[in-house]
């Protein structure tokens, strides 16, 4: 589908009745974040039909090289356009990491589109200034070689981008453009029932409890012994998310 000058690739599962919008994380795409970790079948078994766009700069969707094109409001507007194209009214929305940042902005700005909200792979990182960390990741993506082990987070994302064959220049622009510190007012504007879930050893998301405390009525789940990369496909993550989303029926 298209929005303005962006061509947005959208994966849609062929089983499951109720659509659930799946919004992937930074440097990922619909396949890496949702299909490969085995989300589609358990969702469909629960009556949920996964709909997963590739966000701008990622996967098969239009690439931009200006950080301004990746403001979270732009990413959220892309996801809103996909939801509207389904003509299904409000839908459940699950975002992972950057996709959770995007989903939180969407839920606050367009509450009529979001019935239930899952913010996964996030925590205190949404409440902290991450400008320097994001710039370090951008520089790690653009350098000729892989960052050294002493630069753990930039190295991790560079290796991930190399593994998936991503456009590293587009990703560098993206990580420079998505930075946002969420305030209590931002999070208090979320009216959808919300689950915040992250891995116990996730040093990117950090503790999810302070984030959940700022969202009215939000639940908080910590996935034992899982870091940022491994929590997304964990069986506890899946079971907790499906339990939470099943409450809509």
Buried (B, 14 or more C-beta within 10 A) or exposed (E): BEBEEBEBBBBBBEEBEBBBBBBBBBBBBBBBBBBBBEBBBBBBEBBBBBBBBBBBBBBBBBBBEEBEBBBBEBBBBBBBBBBBBBEBEBBBBBBBBBBBBBBBBBBBBBBEBBBBBBBBBBBBBBBEEBEEBBBBBBBBBEEEEEBEEEBEBBBBBBBBBEEBEBBBBBBBBBBBBBBBEBEEEBBEBBBBBBBBBBBEBBEBBBBBBBBBEBBEEBBBBBBEEBBBBBBBBBEBBBEBBBEBBEEBE
